Amino acid sequence: LLLAGFALAGSGLTALPARAAEDHQMDPATSEALTKVKDMTDTKDWDGAIAMLSALEGNVNPSGYDASVIEEVLSKLYMQKGDYKKALDLCTQLLAKNPKPEIEARMMRGLTRLRSS
């Protein structure tokens, strides 16, 4: 399944732009979990969404596309929850693993919002 324009509605979070998603295949289990996470964020169940993604994170290739998506969404969930240190740590890890311009731009936007909070 392709992740196309997945948005965490109501929270202002977006996992990936559609352009980046076109280049990657996502495991069906990850896609299904992200759909459930979206529902959780609609009700601001940050802890439930974090728990679901954290459990899934151990079951994916740590250097794969799914892991990057999970880490990016987790960092944004931690920002929403107000755990800025954890969000920053995840952003730093993601940038170290994936030094790509589009990922860096999204993380920098998140860090800018983090610093202004």
Secondary structure, DSSP 8 states (H G I E B T S, - for coil): ----S-EETTTTEES--HHHHTT----HHHHHHHHHHHHHHHTT-HHHHHHHHHHHHTTS-TTSHHHHHHHHHHHHHHHHHT-HHHHHHHHHHHHHH---HHHHHHHHHHHHHHHH-
